[in-house]
Amino acid sequence: MKYISTRGNSPALSFSDILLGGLAPDGGLYMPKSYPQLGNPELKAMRGMDYRDLAFAVLSLFMDDIPAEDLRDIIDKTYTSEIFGFACEGQSSDDITPVFMLEKNLHLLSLSNGPTLAFKDMAMQLLGNLFEYVLAKRGETTNILGATSGDTGSSAEYAMRGKKGIRVFMLSPKGKMSRFQTAQMYSLKDKNIFNIAVNGVFDDCQDIVKAVSNDAKFKKAYKIGAVNSINWARVAAQVVYYFKGYFAVTKNNGEQVDFAVPSGNFGNVCAGHVARMMGLPIRHLVVATNENDVLDEFFKTGVYRPRDSAHTFHTSSPSMDISKASNFERFVFDLVGHDAAKMRELWGSVDIGGEFDLEGLMKKVAAYGFVSGSSNHEDRMKTIRDTYEKYGVAIDPHTADGLKVALEQLDPNVPMLVLETALPLKFEDAIKEALDVVPGRPKSLQGLEKLPQRCEVMDVDAEAVKKFIVSHT
Ligand SMILES: *Cc1c(COP(=O)(O)O)cnc(C)c1O
């Protein structure tokens, strides 16, 4: 399997060569040259596999330069009930990403039972083990530099803690994350994890990461790496649970299903697109946004119009508060038939704050199965309340965004799987507002906010961050 850049000006590389980096050198995103195709015989063999076997069946197609037995070990130590069995605590269930039926043909696919209680763990835990493996094989080390507004940072830190050859320097906006998220990150004691609280907002943190990464000499000397959502391995890891969800709610491979996906950077739903392109019988991919509706606008009009930070709203589903959807470039690459010149033209304008209009291709967009919708704070509160009253289930505000749009798109004859992307206890304030109760916690998380916290406070200053990295490597 060779990987090519969406902008067409980077050499084709194998999986291990694109694993550690972020963007391709030409500024594009890596994509497999073509998607592996699975027909009925393959799907038949996969039905009935447990999560680890399924993960191996899917991921060995994309990660084909890692020897099969090594990949098998990496997968087996990642997708265990110890790491992903949160919902099953006290029970011995080994069902990774269990499906929960709300009613006939309406299901939740539970993706947030990992260490940080958000779906990002599904890919990040694998990434931690893949990084450690490839670095050891090459005798290399890396310093991961990232910025987070909440879920990505904690997910990356819990995936990389204690890993050999890896240090994590994570920037977060001081005082802007939820108390739970802050405690999750700042209470870590691992020697290879460094939290830097920046006196600024998330965009300031992001700008520092860009400034440091743009210093090519520094980047090379200090082996700066990234784990952001454009990392191809993260997308690939997420493909697996679409297969899992499909098999869980169908009886034979002639049946179609719909998936509804709470979306921000388009990483999660991009994996659904890949699964569909590989031959998984998906009818609709329902893209659900919050008030930050860049994607909903595109799927309704064909206009892609990223917002500036003044027009990026802080909402009660904060992990979807994005101004532009980085992974969206991957879908458009397929949409324009891998025309790299066209991609350079489209993103030439996006990269300088512009927009583009693909209205002429909307029939083709629909043929890929995409539909969309958005919700606001009132919708989320109502959906959380309704779901609790009707089914006795508490869902988090992001999952509520997904369910709200799923209900608008529901076909009573087609199973709909709503991707549950976080657990409600991570967003206590929103749940308290909607239900007037505080979600319960397992013993292991009680008192989390009272643990001693440790972080380095800094101003918005890329040079200071560089100095900190230098003195801690
Ligand atoms: C990151 C995140 C999302 C958005 O996922 P994308 O892959 O960026 O589209 C949705 N919900 C939660 C809880 C998240 O952490």
Ligand as a Chemical Component Dictionary entry (heavy atoms), coordinates in Angstrom:
data_LIG
# 
_chem_comp.id                   LIG 
_chem_comp.type                 NON-POLYMER 
_chem_comp.pdbx_formal_charge   0 
_chem_comp.three_letter_code    LIG 
# 
loop_
_chem_comp_atom.comp_id 
_chem_comp_atom.atom_id 
_chem_comp_atom.alt_atom_id 
_chem_comp_atom.type_symbol 
_chem_comp_atom.charge 
_chem_comp_atom.model_Cartn_x 
_chem_comp_atom.model_Cartn_y 
_chem_comp_atom.model_Cartn_z 
_chem_comp_atom.pdbx_ordinal 
LIG C1 C1 C 0 -13.133 15.222 18.640 1  
LIG C2 C2 C 0 -14.556 15.015 19.017 2  
LIG C3 C3 C 0 -15.605 15.109 18.054 3  
LIG C4 C4 C 0 -15.356 15.484 16.618 4  
LIG O1 O1 O 0 -14.708 14.478 15.891 5  
LIG P1 P1 P 0 -13.977 14.821 14.495 6  
LIG O2 O2 O 0 -13.222 13.597 14.156 7  
LIG O3 O3 O 0 -13.086 15.998 14.766 8  
LIG O4 O4 O 0 -15.043 15.149 13.508 9  
LIG C5 C5 C 0 -16.901 14.842 18.477 10 
LIG N1 N1 N 0 -17.177 14.538 19.765 11 
LIG C6 C6 C 0 -16.216 14.434 20.707 12 
LIG C7 C7 C 0 -16.585 14.115 22.105 13 
LIG C8 C8 C 0 -14.868 14.677 20.363 14 
LIG O5 O5 O 0 -13.906 14.592 21.321 15 
# 
loop_
_chem_comp_bond.comp_id 
_chem_comp_bond.atom_id_1 
_chem_comp_bond.atom_id_2 
_chem_comp_bond.value_order 
_chem_comp_bond.pdbx_ordinal 
LIG C1 C2 SING 1  
LIG C2 C3 SING 2  
LIG C2 C8 DOUB 3  
LIG C3 C4 SING 4  
LIG C3 C5 DOUB 5  
LIG C4 O1 SING 6  
LIG O1 P1 SING 7  
LIG P1 O2 DOUB 8  
LIG P1 O3 SING 9  
LIG P1 O4 SING 10 
LIG C5 N1 SING 11 
LIG N1 C6 DOUB 12 
LIG C6 C7 SING 13 
LIG C6 C8 SING 14 
LIG C8 O5 SING 15 
# 
